[in-house]
């Protein structure tokens, strides 16, 4: 599963649902992923974000590679959207074959119609 910013924020804040997600993922041995741009969206003060830092260390963090530029740009063009961070997350999810867990399902609706191997977009909360 690949996580969007809203899920990382819940983990960072230590919400009940954020903690429950980490416990259930641990029990299922489900690998978690996110992207470096998504992590950057939620990172504000590492000294106060121990839960987020710990969670990120346990995840696969996908960088925004130079080769991603064209793919993300084409995804934005096909979908008629403009958020490169969401498009990158979507491209990575499609590439690795994982579902997306997000609090903003609508943000991914247009991206989903633009992708031939569309991952599932699952609502968080």
URRA-V118075 format. One record per helix or strand. SS is the DSSP state (helix for helix, strand for strand). FROM is the first residue (numbers start at 1). TO is the last residue. If there is no record, write none. Layout:
SS|FROM|TO + SS|FROM|TO
This chain:
strand|2|3 + helix|5|13 + helix|16|28 + strand|33|35 + helix|36|42 + helix|46|48 + helix|50|58 + strand|60|62 + helix|68|79 + helix|84|96 + strand|100|102 + helix|105|114 + strand|121|123
